Amino acid sequence: MAKRQKHATMEVSPSASEIKPAKGKLGIMIPGMGAVATTFVAGVEAVRKGFAKPIGSLTQMGTIRLGKRTDARSPKIKEFVPLAGLDDLVFTGWDIFEDDMYSAASKAGVLEKELLDKVKPFLSKIKPRKAVFDRNYVKLIDGPNVKKGKNKMDLAEQVRDDIREFRKSSGASRLVTMWCGSTESYIEPTAAHQSVKAFEKALTKNDANIAPSMIYAYASLKEGVPFANGAPNLTVDLPAMRELSRENNAPISGKDFKTGQTLIKTILAPGFKARMIGLNGWFSTNILGNRDGEVLEDPGSFKTKEESKLSVLEHILQPGLYPELYGNFTHKVRINYYPPRGDNKEGWDNIDIFGWLGYPMQIKVDFLCRDSILAAPIVLDLVLFMDLAARSTELKGIGIQEWLSFYFKSPMTLPGLYPEHDLFIQLMKLKNTLRHLRGEELITHLGLEYYD
Ligand SMILES: NC(=O)c1ccc[n+]([C@@H]2O[C@H](COP(=O)([O-])OP(=O)(O)OC[C@H]3O[C@@H](n4cnc5c(N)ncnc54)[C@H](O)[C@@H]3O)[C@@H](O)[C@H]2O)c1
């Protein structure tokens, strides 16, 4: 038998690629200054001031193992790769309502008044810029703080002006746009989305298939600014945006933050599959009472969300490979707007599984979660990692940052590549990407060399 290779557990990564240092301020621009955005910004300020800890953030709390288990090298991620420091973050945003971040956070009702008051001077200075808004895309809310323009190209130019103005007035050396706006109505890609040329023509012609989120995305990418999408809207998941992203070295990622029920689903389902436990059905229902819940009462917005939530199990369980286990399961997802709960969502799951000889069993999950508390650390990690990608010679020109799938319910991939939904594979992909960027060996967990 051939002699076992010394480093059988490790694939050697090419030498480190170049990453520019995180010098200067990082400007974070947020379309949609609602519950998630304000919980994120208030949280960053609270952490900076030492009032609270950044729980749930991989960039702030996570470590990364390097080399062999016996090497005892596990630096913090933020010490291993050059990320912007929290003190260097500056913020702006757009919203259809005129509330500054303090009033918006107070209305969202996620954080208690005592904590909000401690960061009030900072939050109340962040006032929303006028939004690009179209009620055909978000039917159940309307507000006064909206841009007017002769066509959609004109609106895109106005957003580009906002971006340039913020770059100048904040003194930021780099920018990232993070969509935290409402979920837009479901649409399928059309001819207008197939190339930058077609998209620009459609902007000028006021094509109905161009949603507001796409206008922010277009403006950002044209300005060379990375764009991440926290909602399930198509937004940057389009050929035109991939083209623009690559042309302008402005990374893109999405879609739909993986929090709450879907997070739990992508933790449990890989476990069932790992043990070859079958699934007859998974019924998920939610009650929530925040503005997101209100917007999702509209069937168009709900359909966008439902598509994003439903795809998860199919991809994790691979019914094509395991027809006896997963060939015939029923998967239903319901969201009910129930104002008394505010942002504190309750997600119930009834899971009908089967084991040895086909004997049925049930699992019930009742997750009393806080949506924006789960989403805020994801926003932080995403903006820091998107900025890292934009500084990396290897990542900035590739378009979709698939290594950030870890954060999304509906990870974007190139056409023809199926998305990876298993949270643990996603984490391995993310950490191996960081190891690769720094020229460290990739970890495969084989571990045979310890027994040589
Ligand atoms: N909280 C979570 O766990 C979670 C998880 C996954 C996805 N999301 C998505 O994140 C987004 C934000 O969630 P939220 O709870 O903060 O919702 P929210 O309703 O509190 O905030 C959304 C804000 O976007 C604004 N808005 C809508 N259209 C806009 C536009 N065109 N331009 C600028 N502003 C616009 C609204 O006025 C509102 O203030 C939603 O799309 C939601 O579905 C949230």
The ligand as an ORCA input file, in Angstrom:
! r2SCAN-3c Opt
* xyz 0 1
  N     -35.544     40.219     10.885
  C     -35.263     39.096     10.315
  O     -34.997     38.117     10.962
  C     -35.230     38.997      8.823
  C     -34.840     37.792      8.252
  C     -34.773     37.673      6.881
  C     -35.080     38.748      6.086
  N     -35.504     39.898      6.647
  C     -35.879     40.971      5.742
  O     -35.179     42.141      6.073
  C     -35.962     43.257      5.680
  C     -36.056     44.229      6.847
  O     -36.772     43.654      7.913
  P     -37.315     44.574      9.091
  O     -37.857     43.666     10.125
  O     -36.293     45.581      9.446
  O     -38.541     45.294      8.354
  P     -39.116     46.760      8.644
  O     -40.458     46.775      7.986
  O     -39.018     47.115     10.078
  O     -38.099     47.719      7.866
  C     -38.090     47.837      6.482
  C     -37.996     49.307      6.167
  O     -37.804     49.419      4.762
  C     -38.481     50.605      4.374
  N     -38.624     50.545      2.926
  C     -39.472     49.812      2.191
  N     -39.252     50.019      0.883
  C     -38.220     50.884      0.795
  C     -37.521     51.476     -0.278
  N     -37.845     51.196     -1.531
  N     -36.498     52.320      0.001
  C     -36.148     52.603      1.287
  N     -36.808     52.085      2.346
  C     -37.811     51.233      2.102
  C     -39.757     50.592      5.173
  O     -40.325     51.865      5.252
  C     -39.242     50.105      6.516
  O     -38.879     51.154      7.376
  C     -37.319     42.705      5.232
  O     -37.345     42.573      3.834
  C     -37.338     41.350      5.851
  O     -38.153     40.429      5.154
  C     -35.575     40.065      7.999
*
